[in-house]
Amino acid sequence: MVSSIRVVAVVIGVGIFLFLVAFVGLCGALKHHQVLLFFYMMILFMVFVVQFSVSCACLALNKEQQNRLLEVGWNKSEATQRDVEKTLNCCGFSNNNYNGSCAAMCFQNSSQSCDKCSNIIQQYAGEVLQSVGGIGLLFSFTEILGVWLAHRYRNIKDPRSNPGAFL
């Protein structure tokens, strides 16, 4: 709903970072390289801690905390306010300011009254936080499984190596 270049850039950056981490793990597993697998394990464990923490925070937020966070985000950018008002067809966060400008269609049609954006955004935010928290929790447990498998695979001897060699 919000067309922000920063949000898109952060999502792309995180995706590239996770792709590189996966590539390090794949190369380490294919070459039986213990150092690459060690760094893969450590980075994946740090990603697990961050993702688990964020998922728990998403699931633990109550309505009052959600409202405070949404209001802070609403007050930070007028461009975001216009985008949300236009998309959700609402005016103002907690009160309708009919003297100001509003990008919603209901504001332009004076016969129709506009809803407050806080109620509509809270409904969307509650659903998104629950689904993101649950999906993040699911993937965080698959990450810890990846850490365990990398640790276990790291200690297995390379079958192509010389059996008389020390490592």
BELVEN-V271522 format. One record per residue. N is the residue number from 1. RES is the residue in one letter. SS is DSSP state (alpha for helix, beta for strand, coil for the rest). NEAR is the number of other ideal C-beta (glycine too) atoms within 8 Angstrom. Layout:
n = {N & N}
res = {RES & RES}
ss = {SS & SS}
near = {NEAR & NEAR}
This chain:
n = {1 & 2 & 3 & 4 & 5 & 6 & 7 & 8 & 9 & 10 & 11 & 12 & 13 & 14 & 15 & 16 & 17 & 18 & 19 & 20 & 21 & 22 & 23 & 24 & 25 & 26 & 27 & 28 & 29 & 30 & 31 & 32 & 33 & 34 & 35 & 36 & 37 & 38 & 39 & 40 & 41 & 42 & 43 & 44 & 45 & 46 & 47 & 48 & 49 & 50 & 51 & 52 & 53 & 54 & 55 & 56 & 57 & 58 & 59 & 60 & 61 & 62 & 63 & 64 & 65 & 66 & 67 & 68 & 69 & 70 & 71 & 72 & 73 & 74 & 75 & 76 & 77 & 78 & 79 & 80 & 81 & 82 & 83 & 84 & 85 & 86 & 87 & 88 & 89 & 90 & 91 & 92 & 93 & 94 & 95 & 96 & 97 & 98 & 99 & 100 & 101 & 102 & 103 & 104 & 105 & 106 & 107 & 108 & 109 & 110 & 111 & 112 & 113 & 114 & 115 & 116 & 117 & 118 & 119 & 120 & 121 & 122 & 123 & 124 & 125 & 126 & 127 & 128 & 129 & 130 & 131 & 132 & 133 & 134 & 135 & 136 & 137 & 138 & 139 & 140 & 141 & 142 & 143 & 144 & 145 & 146 & 147 & 148 & 149 & 150 & 151 & 152 & 153 & 154 & 155 & 156 & 157 & 158 & 159 & 160 & 161 & 162 & 163 & 164 & 165 & 166 & 167}
res = {M & V & S & S & I & R & V & V & A & V & V & I & G & V & G & I & F & L & F & L & V & A & F & V & G & L & C & G & A & L & K & H & H & Q & V & L & L & F & F & Y & M & M & I & L & F & M & V & F & V & V & Q & F & S & V & S & C & A & C & L & A & L & N & K & E & Q & Q & N & R & L & L & E & V & G & W & N & K & S & E & A & T & Q & R & D & V & E & K & T & L & N & C & C & G & F & S & N & N & N & Y & N & G & S & C & A & A & M & C & F & Q & N & S & S & Q & S & C & D & K & C & S & N & I & I & Q & Q & Y & A & G & E & V & L & Q & S & V & G & G & I & G & L & L & F & S & F & T & E & I & L & G & V & W & L & A & H & R & Y & R & N & I & K & D & P & R & S & N & P & G & A & F & L}
ss = {coil & coil & coil & coil & alpha & alpha & alpha & alpha & alpha & alpha & alpha & alpha & alpha & alpha & alpha & alpha & alpha & alpha & alpha & alpha & alpha & alpha & alpha & alpha & alpha & alpha & alpha & alpha & alpha & alpha & alpha & coil & coil & alpha & alpha & alpha & alpha & alpha & alpha & alpha & alpha & alpha & alpha & alpha & alpha & alpha & alpha & alpha & alpha & alpha & alpha & alpha & alpha & alpha & alpha & alpha & alpha & alpha & alpha & alpha & coil & coil & alpha & alpha & alpha & alpha & alpha & alpha & alpha & alpha & alpha & alpha & alpha & alpha & alpha & alpha & coil & alpha & alpha & alpha & alpha & alpha & alpha & alpha & alpha & alpha & alpha & alpha & coil & beta & coil & coil & coil & coil & coil & coil & coil & coil & coil & coil & coil & coil & coil & coil & alpha & alpha & alpha & alpha & coil & coil & coil & coil & coil & coil & beta & coil & alpha & alpha & alpha & alpha & alpha & alpha & alpha & alpha & alpha & alpha & alpha & alpha & alpha & alpha & alpha & alpha & alpha & alpha & alpha & alpha & alpha & alpha & alpha & alpha & alpha & alpha & alpha & alpha & alpha & alpha & alpha & alpha & alpha & alpha & alpha & alpha & alpha & alpha & coil & coil & coil & coil & coil & coil & coil & coil & coil & coil & coil & coil & coil}
near = {6 & 7 & 4 & 8 & 6 & 6 & 8 & 8 & 8 & 8 & 8 & 8 & 8 & 8 & 8 & 8 & 8 & 9 & 8 & 8 & 12 & 8 & 8 & 12 & 14 & 8 & 10 & 17 & 10 & 6 & 7 & 10 & 8 & 8 & 7 & 12 & 14 & 9 & 10 & 13 & 12 & 8 & 10 & 14 & 11 & 8 & 11 & 12 & 8 & 8 & 12 & 11 & 8 & 9 & 14 & 10 & 9 & 12 & 11 & 6 & 9 & 6 & 7 & 6 & 8 & 13 & 10 & 8 & 9 & 13 & 11 & 8 & 9 & 12 & 6 & 6 & 6 & 5 & 7 & 12 & 10 & 9 & 12 & 14 & 15 & 10 & 7 & 11 & 10 & 13 & 14 & 12 & 12 & 6 & 6 & 8 & 8 & 7 & 3 & 6 & 3 & 11 & 8 & 13 & 7 & 12 & 11 & 6 & 7 & 4 & 3 & 6 & 5 & 13 & 10 & 13 & 14 & 11 & 8 & 11 & 13 & 12 & 8 & 9 & 10 & 10 & 8 & 8 & 12 & 10 & 8 & 10 & 13 & 10 & 8 & 13 & 12 & 8 & 9 & 12 & 8 & 8 & 13 & 10 & 8 & 10 & 12 & 8 & 8 & 15 & 9 & 8 & 9 & 11 & 5 & 7 & 5 & 6 & 4 & 4 & 9 & 4 & 4 & 3 & 6 & 2 & 4}
